Amino acid sequence: MNKIISLCIFFAIITKVEAQSSTLAVADSLYQFGNYSKAIKIYQKQESSAYTNTQIAKAYKALGNSKKAIESYEKVLKVDAENVLVLYDYGRLLFTAGKLNKSLTIFEKLKAKDTLNPNFYYQIGLASEAFGKENYITSYEAAFKLDPQHQKSIYKLIKNYIETKNFDKATKTIEVGLSNNSEDVKIIGFKAQLFYANQEYRNALVWFEKLIQRKKATQYVYEKAAFAAYRVRRILKAIEYYEEALKRDRGNYFYHSQLAKLYYQDGIADKAEHHASQAIVGKMTDPSGDYYILGMVHFDRKEHRKAMKLFNMALEENPDYELAQLRLAQVADNYYSDPKEKLKMYERFLGKFPKAKIEMKKIVNTRIRELKEEIHLKPE
């Protein structure tokens, strides 16, 4: 009789275990296919264990409910405080939830268990950086030293080296990053930034264009590529990239201002006029350069009265604008018939800018000499 009872109990236990295993398999399947809420309900109906609580935590994390995910991880750790996998996920979740001090404590604990794991150092670096600790970079350096293929640490190191102008270290780290993955767009972007920071605009443009060709260019990339193209006298490329940057920020007066200058240089007066006008409308700071471009557009059209007005407006905004003062004198030279009026404008330039650039002074002094001869020879 006792044997029969024992067998019944044994089979009941087996049946229960099999039923639980079958139910857990259903919950695991729901979890794997992203049906997290249903998976959680099934896990919660099972006997509480490290496995079910861990799965519940992961499901809540996937749903974005960090509070309940943290609570579930803490249930596991009450029973098994040394579970490395749970501690790792728990520490990362604490970081994303903004609980930096707790996260840092967890990863310091994990580092003490395994001093050769680069990811622990990386997570310590993240928490330390977010905390504002001055020595956070040493953690990323330790991760990189342990694993030169730890690309996330490489990103952090390059960014810091560029910001602190430690360009030699930045260059070496970039090369390691590219040797790991020559298609890594972040590293490509950092290389472009490094050339840009060193004012190596031709090289910077080459690397910014790698991002543009891969359709990975942001507004920042187009803006810097445009400036680099301008500095190496590739005017059409500069225009193209400023136009792309403008598409991403329609109200950016700086782009309008740059395009006005570039279109004027390329001889497209209508577009230069449009962008200069837009820059003046949107600009809250000094619009003197845009008034100057508009003045030049009207000067070229021989609309001298309008040009004089615009050069005067440029000088009102910026009285030290030498070139605008010179152009004003040259427009007056074309507008006035009386050589004495013309002479006054050139003399006014020398009076305001006695230390003007040599080329400008040469132009002005030559014209003053010519006008004085004209006045002297002119009959009463």
C-alpha positions in Angstrom: 0.0 0.0 0.0 2.8 2.4 0.9 4.5 1.6 -2.4 1.3 2.5 -4.3 1.0 5.8 -2.3 4.6 6.7 -3.0 4.2 6.0 -6.7 1.2 8.2 -6.8 3.0 11.0 -5.1 6.0 10.5 -7.5 3.8 10.6 -10.6 1.9 13.7 -9.3 5.2 15.5 -8.8 6.4 14.5 -12.3 3.1 15.6 -13.8 3.3 18.9 -12.0 6.9 19.5 -13.1 6.1 18.6 -16.6 3.1 20.9 -16.6 5.2 23.8 -15.2 7.9 23.1 -17.8 5.3 23.1 -20.6 3.8 26.4 -19.2 7.3 28.0 -18.9 8.0 26.9 -22.5 4.9 28.8 -23.6 6.0 31.9 -21.6 9.5 31.7 -23.0 8.1 31.5 -26.5 5.9 34.6 -25.9 8.9 36.4 -24.5 11.1 35.5 -27.5 8.5 36.8 -30.0 8.1 40.1 -28.1 4.7 39.4 -26.5 6.1 40.6 -23.2 2.9 41.4 -21.2 1.4 38.0 -21.8 4.7 36.3 -21.0 4.9 38.2 -17.7 1.4 37.0 -16.7 2.4 33.4 -17.2 5.7 33.8 -15.4 3.9 35.4 -12.4 1.6 32.4 -12.1 4.5 30.0 -11.8 6.4 29.2 -8.6 8.7 32.2 -7.8 12.3 31.3 -8.8 15.5 33.1 -9.9 14.6 32.1 -13.5 11.0 33.4 -13.5 11.9 36.6 -11.8 14.8 37.2 -14.1 12.5 36.6 -17.1 9.9 39.0 -15.6 12.6 41.6 -15.2 13.8 41.3 -18.8 10.3 41.5 -20.1 9.5 44.7 -18.0 12.8 46.1 -19.3 11.8 45.4 -22.9 8.5 47.1 -22.2 10.3 50.2 -20.9 9.1 49.7 -17.3 12.4 50.1 -15.5 10.8 50.4 -12.0 9.2 47.0 -12.1 12.2 45.5 -13.9 14.5 46.7 -11.1 12.1 45.3 -8.5 12.2 41.9 -10.2 16.0 41.9 -10.4 16.2 42.7 -6.7 14.0 39.7 -5.9 16.5 37.5 -7.6 19.5 39.1 -5.8 17.9 38.7 -2.4 18.1 34.9 -3.0 21.4 34.9 -5.1 23.4 38.1 -4.4 26.4 36.8 -6.4 24.6 36.0 -9.7 26.9 37.7 -12.2 24.6 37.7 -15.1 21.8 39.3 -13.1 24.1 41.8 -11.5 25.3 42.9 -15.0 21.8 43.4 -16.4 20.7 45.0 -13.1 23.7 47.4 -13.2 23.0 48.5 -16.8 19.3 49.0 -16.0 20.2 51.2 -13.0 22.3 53.3 -15.2 19.6 53.9 -17.8 17.1 54.6 -15.0 19.5 57.4 -13.8 20.4 55.6 -10.5 24.1 56.3 -11.2 25.5 55.7 -7.7 23.9 52.2 -7.4 25.0 51.3 -10.9 28.6 52.3 -10.2 28.5 50.2 -7.0 27.3 47.2 -8.9 30.0 47.4 -11.6 32.7 48.1 -9.1 31.6 44.8 -7.4 31.7 43.0 -10.7 35.1 44.4 -11.6 36.4 43.1 -8.2 35.1 39.6 -9.2 36.7 39.8 -12.7 39.4 42.4 -13.3 40.0 41.3 -16.9 36.4 42.0 -18.2 36.6 45.2 -20.4 32.8 45.7 -20.3 32.8 46.2 -16.6 35.4 49.0 -17.0 33.3 50.5 -19.8 30.2 50.5 -17.7 32.1 52.1 -14.8 33.3 54.8 -17.3 29.7 55.5 -18.4 28.5 55.9 -14.8 31.6 58.0 -13.8 31.2 60.2 -16.8 27.5 60.8 -16.1 28.4 61.6 -12.5 30.9 64.2 -13.7 34.0 62.5 -12.2 37.2 63.9 -13.6 39.0 60.6 -14.0 36.2 58.8 -15.9 38.5 58.5 -19.0 40.8 56.1 -17.2 38.0 53.5 -17.1 37.5 53.7 -20.9 41.3 53.5 -21.3 41.4 50.3 -19.2 38.6 48.7 -21.3 40.5 49.6 -24.5 43.8 48.2 -23.1 42.1 44.9 -22.2 40.3 44.7 -25.6 41.5 46.9 -28.5 38.4 45.9 -30.4 36.1 47.4 -27.8 34.6 49.9 -30.2 32.3 51.7 -27.7 35.3 52.5 -25.5 37.1 53.7 -28.6 34.3 56.2 -29.4 34.5 57.6 -25.9 38.3 57.9 -26.0 38.4 59.6 -29.4 35.7 62.1 -28.4 37.6 63.0 -25.3 41.0 63.3 -27.1 39.5 65.6 -29.7 37.8 67.8 -27.1 41.0 68.0 -25.0 43.1 68.6 -28.2 45.1 65.5 -27.6 45.3 65.0 -31.3 48.2 62.4 -31.3 46.2 60.0 -29.1 43.1 60.7 -31.1 44.9 59.8 -34.4 46.3 56.5 -33.0 42.9 55.5 -31.5 41.1 56.3 -34.8 43.5 54.1 -36.7 42.8 51.2 -34.3 39.1 51.8 -34.7 39.2 51.8 -38.4 41.4 48.7 -38.5 38.6 47.0 -36.4 36.0 48.2 -38.9 36.8 50.3 -41.8 33.1 51.0 -42.4 32.4 52.3 -38.9 30.6 55.6 -39.6 31.3 57.0 -36.1 35.0 56.5 -36.5 34.9 58.0 -40.1 33.1 61.0 -38.6 35.7 61.4 -35.9 38.5 61.2 -38.5 36.8 64.0 -40.4 36.4 66.1 -37.2 40.1 65.6 -36.4 41.2 66.9 -39.8 38.8 69.7 -39.4 40.0 70.6 -35.9 43.6 70.7 -37.4 42.4 73.0 -40.2 43.4 70.3 -42.8 40.3 71.1 -44.8 41.1 69.1 -47.9 41.4 65.9 -45.9 38.4 66.8 -43.7 36.3 67.2 -46.8 37.4 63.7 -48.1 36.2 62.1 -44.9 33.0 64.1 -44.5 32.1 63.0 -48.0 32.5 59.4 -47.1 29.6 59.9 -44.7 27.6 61.8 -47.3 28.2 59.0 -49.8 26.9 56.4 -47.3 23.8 58.5 -46.6 24.9 59.0 -43.0 25.4 62.7 -43.1 23.7 64.9 -40.4 23.2 68.6 -40.5 26.5 69.0 -38.7 28.3 67.0 -41.3 26.9 69.0 -44.2 27.7 72.3 -42.4 31.4 71.3 -41.8 31.8 69.8 -45.2 30.4 73.0 -46.7 32.9 75.1 -44.8 35.8 72.7 -45.7 34.8 72.9 -49.4 34.8 76.7 -49.2 38.2 76.8 -47.7 39.7 74.7 -50.5 37.9 76.9 -53.1 35.3 74.3 -54.2 32.5 76.8 -54.3 29.9 74.6 -56.0 30.4 71.8 -53.5 30.2 74.4 -50.6 26.9 75.7 -52.1 25.6 72.1 -52.4 26.4 71.2 -48.8 25.1 74.4 -47.3 21.8 73.9 -49.2 21.6 70.4 -47.7 22.3 71.8 -44.2 19.6 74.4 -44.8 17.0 71.7 -45.7 17.5 70.4 -42.2 17.3 73.8 -40.5 15.2 76.2 -42.7 15.5 79.1 -40.4 19.3 79.1 -40.0 20.5 82.6 -40.8 24.1 81.5 -40.9 23.5 79.1 -43.8 21.6 81.9 -45.7 24.5 84.3 -45.0 27.1 81.8 -46.3 25.1 80.9 -49.3 24.7 84.6 -50.2 28.4 85.0 -50.3 29.0 81.8 -52.2 26.3 82.5 -54.8 27.7 86.0 -55.3 31.2 84.6 -55.8 29.8 82.1 -58.3 28.1 85.0 -60.2 24.5 83.9 -59.4 23.2 87.3 -58.3 19.5 86.4 -57.9 20.2 83.6 -55.4 22.8 85.8 -53.6 20.2 88.5 -53.2 17.6 86.0 -52.0 19.8 84.4 -49.3 21.2 87.7 -48.1 17.7 89.1 -47.7 16.7 85.9 -45.8 19.7 86.2 -43.5 18.9 89.9 -42.7 15.3 89.0 -41.9 16.2 86.1 -39.6 19.4 87.4 -38.1 19.4 88.8 -34.5 23.1 89.7 -34.6 25.4 91.7 -37.0 23.9 91.6 -40.5 26.6 93.9 -42.0 28.0 91.1 -44.2 24.6 90.5 -45.7 24.0 94.2 -46.4 27.4 94.2 -48.1 26.4 91.3 -50.4 23.2 93.0 -51.3 25.1 96.2 -52.0 27.5 94.3 -54.3 24.6 92.8 -56.2 23.1 96.2 -56.9 26.6 97.7 -57.6 27.1 95.1 -60.3 23.7 95.9 -61.7 24.8 99.6 -61.8 21.9 100.4 -59.4 24.3 102.8 -57.6 21.7 104.6 -55.4 20.5 101.3 -53.9 24.0 100.1 -53.5 25.1 103.2 -51.6 22.2 102.8 -49.2 23.1 99.2 -48.5 26.8 99.9 -48.0 25.8 102.7 -45.5 23.5 100.2 -43.7 26.4 97.7 -43.5 28.5 100.5 -41.9 25.8 101.4 -39.5 25.8 97.9 -38.2 29.6 97.6 -38.3 31.5 100.9 -38.5 34.8 99.1 -38.8 33.8 97.3 -42.0 36.8 98.4 -44.2 35.6 96.8 -47.4 32.1 98.2 -47.1 33.7 101.7 -46.7 35.8 101.1 -49.8 32.9 99.9 -51.9 30.9 103.0 -50.7 33.6 105.2 -52.1 33.7 103.2 -55.4 29.9 103.4 -55.8 30.0 107.2 -55.1 32.8 107.4 -57.7 30.3 106.0 -60.3 27.3 107.8 -58.9 28.5 111.4 -58.5 29.6 113.5 -61.4 31.5 116.1 -59.3 35.1 114.8 -58.7 35.2 116.8 -55.5 32.4 114.7 -54.1 34.1 111.5 -55.2 37.4 112.7 -53.6 35.6 113.2 -50.2 34.5 109.6 -50.1 38.0 108.3 -50.7 39.5 110.7 -48.2 36.8 109.6 -45.7 38.1 106.0 -46.1 41.7 107.0 -45.3 40.5 109.1 -42.3 38.6 106.2 -40.8 41.1 103.5 -41.7 44.6 104.9 -41.7 45.9 101.3 -41.0 43.9 99.7 -43.8 45.2 96.7 -45.7 48.0 97.7 -48.2 46.0 96.6 -51.3 43.0 98.8 -50.2 45.3 101.8 -49.5 47.0 101.4 -52.9 43.6 101.4 -54.7 42.4 104.5 -52.7 45.7 106.5 -53.0 45.8 105.9 -56.7 42.2 107.1 -57.2 42.8 110.1 -54.9 45.8 111.1 -57.0 43.8 110.8 -60.2 40.9 112.8 -58.9 43.2 115.6 -57.6 44.8 115.8 -61.1 41.3 115.9 -62.6 40.2 118.7 -60.3 43.4 120.7 -60.9 43.1 120.4 -64.7 39.3 121.2 -64.7 38.7 124.7 -66.0 36.8 127.1 -63.8 
